[in-house]
């Protein structure tokens, strides 16, 4: 028996949790609202599940904000969403593309481990090693 596809609420939460601003912080609903011309309240309703079926123009605005395609919302599982986002990030680098391809074949625990390592690398970029004198 096939499982039901993910709710939009879950997919939107993954975007908020995974895709960060240049300072490494999640985008606030206010920032997203301002950039997309959607209201804070509409975004909050989408995020808490009160509004479960966004209009196409709303989806397009969110996609433009996060630089993803509508294909993201065809993901049926959380793992699919994470793979999709990893592939989007990887498209800018062949090394990251290799990581995405290899990670897609891992178990969910293995995928979480890879994501953890990537987050460590991201954090290390913020604090370059000091030069010894």
MARPA-470039 format. One line per 8 residues: their letters; for each residue x, y, z of C-alpha. Coordinates in steps of 0.2 Angstrom, whole numbers, plus 2048, in hexadecimal, padded with zeros to 3 digits. Each point is the difference from the previous one (the first is absolute). Last residue first. Layout:
BEGIN
a) X/Y/Z  ...;
END
This chain:
BEGIN
xxxxxxxx) 90B/8A9/846  7F3/7F3/7FD  7F3/803/7F4  7EE/7FF/806  7F5/7F2/7F9  7F1/807/7F8  7F0/801/80A  7F0/802/7F5;
xxxxxxxx) 807/7F3/7F4  801/7F4/80F  7ED/801/803  7FC/7FB/7EE  80C/7F1/802  7F7/7FB/80F  7F0/802/7F7  806/7F5/7F2;
xxxxxxxx) 806/7F3/80D  7EE/800/808  7F8/7FE/7EF  80B/7F1/7FC  7FB/7F8/811  7EE/803/7FD  802/7F7/7EF  808/7F2/809;
xxxxxxxx) 7F2/7FF/80C  7F3/800/7F2  80A/7F2/7F7  80C/805/7F3  7FD/7FF/7ED  7FB/813/7FF  810/804/809  80B/7FA/7F2;
xxxxxxxx) 7F6/80B/7F3  800/80F/80B  812/7FF/804  805/7FF/7EE  7F5/80F/7FD  809/809/80E  810/7FC/7F7  7F9/806/7F0;
xxxxxxxx) 7FB/810/807  7F1/80C/7FC  7F4/7F2/7FD  804/7F9/812  7F5/80D/808  7F2/7FA/7F6  804/7EE/802  801/803/813;
xxxxxxxx) 7EE/808/7FF  7F9/7F1/7F6  808/7F3/80B  7F9/809/810  7EF/801/7F8  801/7ED/7FB  805/7FC/812  7F1/809/807;
xxxxxxxx) 7F5/7F6/7F4  7F5/802/7F1  80A/80E/7F7  7F4/808/7F3  802/811/809  812/801/7FB  7FB/7FE/7EE  7FA/812/801;
xxxxxxxx) 811/806/7FE  80D/806/80D  808/811/802  7F9/802/812  7F7/811/7FD  7FB/7FB/7EE  7F9/7EF/806  7F6/809/80E;
xxxxxxxx) 7F9/80C/7F3  7FC/7F2/7F4  7F7/7F6/80E  7F5/810/804  7FC/802/7EE  7FA/7EE/7FF  7F5/802/80F  804/7F8/810;
xxxxxxxx) 7F6/7F0/806  802/7FD/813  7FC/811/808  7FE/7FD/812  80F/7F5/7FF  80B/809/80C  80C/806/7F2  7F3/804/7F3;
xxxxxxxx) 7F7/80A/80D  810/809/805  803/804/7EE  7EF/807/7FD  802/80A/811  811/807/7FB  7F8/806/7EF  806/7FC/7EF;
xxxxxxxx) 80A/80D/7F6  80E/7F3/7FE  80F/809/807  7F6/809/80E  7F7/7F0/805  810/7F6/800  809/80D/80B  7F1/800/80B;
xxxxxxxx) 7FF/7ED/801  812/801/806  80D/7F8/7F6  80A/7F3/809  811/806/806  811/7FC/7F8  805/812/7FD  7FD/7FF/7EE;
xxxxxxxx) 7EE/7FB/803  7FC/7EE/802  7F8/7F2/7F7  7FD/7F0/80B  7F4/804/80D  7F5/80C/7F7  800/7F5/7F0  7FC/7F0/80B;
xxxxxxxx) 7F2/80A/808  7F8/803/7EF  801/7EE/7FC  7F8/7FB/810  7F2/80D/7FE  7FD/7FB/7EE  7FB/7EF/806  80A/7F1/7FB;
xxxxx) 7F9/7F4/7F4  7F5/7F2/807  807/7EF/802  7FF/7F3/7F3  7F8/7EF/805;
END
